[in-house]
Amino acid sequence: RLRLLLTLMTKIGIPDIDPALEQELLASMAEVEVLLRDSIEGKYPLVIETSRHLVDAGGKRLRPLLTLIASHFGDPKAKGIIEAAVVCELTHLGTLYHDDVMDEAPLRRGVESANNRWNNTVAILTGDYLFAKTSQLLADLGPEAVRLQAFTFERLVIGQITETQGSSEGKTQLEHYLNVVADKTASLISASARYGAMISGADVKIMDALTKFGEEIGTVFQLADDIIDIASDSKESGKTPGTDLREGVPTLVTLFILESSDPADAELKKILSAPITDEAVVAQTILKLRSHSALTKSRELVAGYGKSAQKHLEILPEGPAKAALVGLSQAVISRTS
């Protein structure tokens, strides 16, 4: 199986990455895929089937990749690196099952969501099952790794609760949204980088820098999706533009408009305040948003987070791993252009 996965994965997707490092990462990612699938094996066929549902649907695997790159600032062959990378991806997958129930989502990664294919109870329990599997892997990684997972999981839950609760007094909708993004998305990406540094035995200063880098680039990763939903054609992004508009989900671009005091935005604010069910209106709204200053502001904000993320990399020793992180951050940021 490992040989098969190696033949299927031929590129990491980071521009100008060192060829030798890329081959190492590809080999390690193949090991991650094997352990990811082995970890969900069990005695109950339905649980295996529901767990495989999203594992087999694929995904960017950004979190385990970040763990593997970060491990190159210590000993990348250290025991537990692959396990930590799988912990990050299993945690992410578990949250997706729960998110789809919360959002009543019919699709996930281009396939029918678990809650839609089976039911909400099965989807929730599948997510719980994956979290149980992460605990089994973490048990062998030591108390510091368990502590990091507990802290990260707390942030993930708080992010979901905060999103459900809505903006609190004293915070704008945009500030509230950025806090939700930090907890729901950036926290686990940050932990992924920290795991790689921690288990490989990297210096504490390097570990802290990678943690901060992960937090900022994780925010960029989510906010870039907001911009892509408006700015990109489906042929370029692989996603249908205006998905968030149809669902009435507030995003970075729309929040800039919803908080606007410009009378010229009154009509657009009214349209954006609820899900848009008319496809003609969706198309018209996308065109308006593409020429609106809110899109420019969104790109500027994302670029600011990106620069901040890259600044955390300055203290890292020069070499292929640092260059890979710079390339990775540039690739994430460039998705918004």
C-alpha positions in Angstrom: 0.0 0.0 0.0 2.8 2.4 0.8 4.4 1.9 -2.7 1.0 2.4 -4.3 0.5 5.7 -2.4 3.9 6.9 -3.4 3.1 6.4 -7.0 -0.1 8.3 -6.7 1.4 11.3 -4.9 3.9 13.0 -7.2 3.9 16.6 -6.1 3.6 18.4 -2.7 2.3 21.6 -4.3 4.8 24.0 -2.8 6.5 26.2 -5.5 10.3 25.9 -5.9 10.6 23.3 -3.1 13.9 21.6 -2.8 13.6 18.3 -4.8 15.2 16.2 -2.1 13.0 17.6 0.6 9.9 17.1 -1.6 10.8 13.4 -2.0 11.2 13.0 1.8 7.9 14.7 2.4 6.1 12.6 -0.2 7.4 9.4 1.4 6.3 10.7 4.8 2.9 11.8 3.5 2.4 8.3 2.1 3.1 6.9 5.6 0.6 9.3 7.0 -2.1 8.1 4.6 -1.4 4.5 5.5 -1.6 5.1 9.3 -4.7 7.4 8.7 -6.6 4.5 7.2 -5.2 1.9 9.6 -6.3 4.1 12.6 -10.0 3.9 11.7 -10.0 0.1 11.4 -12.1 -1.6 14.0 -14.7 -4.3 14.7 -17.8 -2.4 13.5 -18.3 -2.3 9.7 -20.6 0.7 9.8 -18.2 2.8 11.8 -15.4 1.9 9.4 -17.6 2.8 6.5 -18.6 6.2 7.9 -15.1 7.1 9.0 -13.6 6.2 5.6 -16.3 8.4 4.0 -14.2 11.7 4.5 -10.8 10.0 4.6 -11.3 8.7 1.1 -12.8 12.0 -0.1 -9.2 13.4 0.1 -8.4 17.0 1.0 -5.4 19.3 1.0 -3.8 17.5 4.0 -2.3 20.9 4.9 -2.1 20.0 8.6 -0.1 16.8 8.4 2.1 18.4 5.8 2.9 21.3 8.1 3.7 18.9 10.9 6.2 17.1 8.6 7.9 20.2 7.4 8.2 21.6 10.9 9.8 18.3 12.0 12.8 19.1 9.7 13.9 21.8 12.3 14.7 18.9 14.6 15.0 15.2 13.8 12.4 14.4 11.1 12.9 10.7 11.7 12.0 11.0 15.4 9.5 8.5 16.7 6.0 9.9 16.8 6.2 12.4 13.9 3.9 10.4 11.6 1.5 9.7 14.5 1.3 13.4 15.3 0.6 14.3 11.7 -2.2 11.7 11.7 -3.6 13.1 15.0 -3.9 16.6 13.3 -5.7 15.2 10.3 -8.0 12.9 12.3 -8.9 15.9 14.6 -9.7 18.0 11.5 -11.8 15.3 10.0 -13.7 14.8 13.3 -14.6 18.5 13.4 -15.9 18.3 9.8 -18.4 15.6 10.7 -19.7 17.8 13.5 -19.6 21.0 11.4 -21.8 19.4 8.7 -24.4 18.6 11.3 -24.3 22.1 12.7 -24.5 23.6 9.2 -26.9 21.0 7.8 -24.5 20.7 4.9 -25.5 18.3 2.1 -22.0 18.1 0.6 -18.4 17.8 1.9 -15.4 17.7 -0.4 -17.6 17.1 -3.4 -19.3 14.0 -1.9 -22.5 13.6 0.1 -22.0 14.6 3.7 -22.2 11.9 6.3 -25.2 13.5 8.0 -27.0 13.5 4.6 -26.0 10.0 3.7 -26.8 8.5 7.1 -28.2 10.8 9.7 -27.1 13.4 12.2 -26.6 10.9 15.0 -24.3 8.7 12.9 -22.3 11.8 11.8 -21.8 13.1 15.4 -20.8 9.7 16.6 -18.4 9.2 13.7 -16.7 12.5 14.7 -16.5 11.3 18.3 -15.0 8.0 17.1 -12.2 9.8 15.2 -11.5 11.9 18.4 -11.2 8.6 20.3 -8.7 7.4 17.8 -6.6 10.5 18.1 -6.5 9.9 21.9 -5.2 6.4 21.3 -2.3 7.8 19.2 -1.7 10.7 21.6 -1.3 8.3 24.5 2.1 7.2 23.2 3.3 10.8 22.4 3.6 12.0 25.9 1.9 14.4 28.3 3.0 17.6 26.5 1.4 16.3 23.2 -1.8 15.5 25.1 -1.8 18.9 26.7 -1.4 20.6 23.4 -4.3 18.6 22.0 -6.5 19.5 25.0 -5.7 23.2 24.6 -6.4 23.0 20.8 -9.6 21.1 21.2 -10.8 23.6 23.8 -10.2 26.4 21.2 -12.0 24.4 18.5 -15.1 24.0 20.7 -15.0 27.6 21.9 -14.8 28.7 18.2 -17.9 26.7 17.4 -19.8 28.0 20.4 -18.8 31.6 19.7 -19.9 31.3 16.1 -23.3 29.8 17.2 -23.8 32.4 19.9 -23.0 35.4 17.6 -21.2 38.6 18.2 -20.8 39.7 21.8 -21.3 43.3 23.1 -18.3 45.5 22.4 -17.2 43.6 19.3 -18.0 44.4 15.7 -19.2 41.5 13.5 -15.9 41.5 11.8 -13.9 41.3 15.0 -16.2 38.5 16.1 -15.7 36.6 12.8 -11.9 36.9 13.0 -11.9 35.5 16.5 -14.0 32.6 15.3 -11.6 31.9 12.4 -8.7 32.0 14.8 -10.3 29.4 17.1 -12.0 27.1 14.5 -9.3 27.0 11.8 -6.1 28.6 12.9 -5.8 26.8 16.2 -5.4 23.4 14.7 -3.0 24.5 11.9 -0.9 26.2 14.6 -0.9 23.0 16.7 0.1 21.0 13.6 3.3 23.1 13.2 4.0 22.9 16.9 3.6 19.1 17.0 6.3 18.8 14.3 8.7 21.0 16.1 8.0 19.5 19.6 8.3 15.8 18.7 11.4 16.3 16.5 13.1 18.0 19.4 13.5 21.5 17.8 14.7 24.4 19.9 12.0 26.1 22.0 12.4 29.5 20.1 11.9 27.7 16.8 8.9 25.8 18.1 7.3 29.1 19.3 8.0 30.8 16.0 6.5 27.9 14.1 3.4 27.9 16.4 2.9 31.6 15.6 3.4 31.1 11.9 0.8 28.3 11.9 -1.7 30.6 13.7 -1.3 33.4 11.2 -1.1 31.2 8.0 -4.2 29.3 9.3 -6.1 32.5 9.4 -5.0 33.3 5.9 -6.0 29.9 4.8 -9.6 30.4 5.9 -9.9 34.0 4.8 -8.6 33.1 1.4 -11.5 30.8 1.0 -13.9 33.7 1.6 -12.3 35.7 -1.2 -12.2 32.7 -3.5 -16.0 32.2 -3.0 -16.5 35.7 -4.6 -13.5 36.3 -6.9 -12.7 33.0 -8.6 -14.4 31.1 -11.4 -15.3 27.5 -10.7 -12.8 26.4 -13.4 -9.9 28.1 -11.5 -10.9 27.2 -7.9 -12.8 23.9 -8.3 -15.6 25.5 -6.2 -18.9 27.0 -7.2 -18.7 30.8 -6.7 -21.3 32.3 -4.4 -21.8 29.2 -2.2 -21.6 31.4 1.0 -24.1 33.8 -0.5 -26.6 31.1 -1.2 -26.2 29.8 2.4 -26.4 33.3 3.9 -23.0 32.7 5.6 -21.2 35.9 6.6 -17.6 36.0 5.3 -14.8 38.5 5.3 -15.9 40.3 2.1 -19.6 40.5 3.0 -18.9 41.7 6.6 -17.0 44.7 5.3 -20.1 45.7 3.4 -22.6 44.8 6.2 -20.6 47.1 8.5 -20.4 49.9 5.9 -22.1 53.2 6.6 -22.0 54.3 3.0 -25.6 54.9 1.7 -24.5 53.5 -1.6 -24.2 50.1 0.1 -27.7 50.1 1.5 -29.2 47.9 -1.3 -26.3 45.5 -1.2 -26.5 45.2 2.6 -30.2 44.3 2.3 -29.4 41.5 -0.2 -26.5 40.2 1.9 -28.5 40.1 5.1 -30.2 36.7 4.2 -29.5 33.6 2.1 -29.9 34.4 -1.7 -32.1 31.8 -3.3 -32.5 33.3 -6.8 -29.6 32.3 -9.0 -29.9 35.4 -11.1 -29.5 37.5 -8.0 -26.5 35.4 -6.9 -24.8 36.1 -10.2 -25.6 39.8 -10.1 -24.3 40.1 -6.5 -21.1 38.3 -7.3 -20.4 40.8 -10.1 -21.1 43.7 -7.7 -18.8 42.3 -5.1 -16.0 41.7 -7.5 -15.9 45.4 -8.3 -16.5 46.5 -4.7 -13.8 48.1 -2.4 -14.7 45.4 0.2 -12.9 42.8 -2.0 -9.8 45.0 -2.1 -10.0 45.5 1.7 -10.3 41.8 2.2 -7.2 41.1 0.0 -5.3 43.8 1.9 -6.2 42.2 5.3 -5.2 38.8 4.1 -1.9 40.1 2.8 -1.3 41.7 6.2 -1.8 38.4 7.9 0.5 36.7 5.4 3.3 39.2 5.9 3.0 38.7 9.7 3.1 35.0 9.2 6.3 35.2 7.1 7.9 37.5 9.7 7.8 34.7 12.2 9.9 32.6 9.9 12.9 35.0 10.0 14.5 33.4 13.1 14.5 30.0 11.5 17.8 28.6 10.2 18.2 28.9 6.5 17.7 25.7 4.5 15.1 23.7 2.5 12.6 23.5 5.3 12.5 27.2 5.9 12.2 27.8 2.1 9.4 25.3 1.9 7.4 27.2 4.6 8.0 30.5 2.8 6.8 28.9 -0.5 3.8 27.3 1.3 2.8 30.7 2.8 3.1 32.4 -0.6 1.0 29.7 -2.2 -1.7 30.2 0.4 -1.7 34.0 0.0 -1.6 33.9 -3.8 -4.9 32.0 -3.8 -6.6 35.4 -3.2 -5.1 37.2 -6.2 
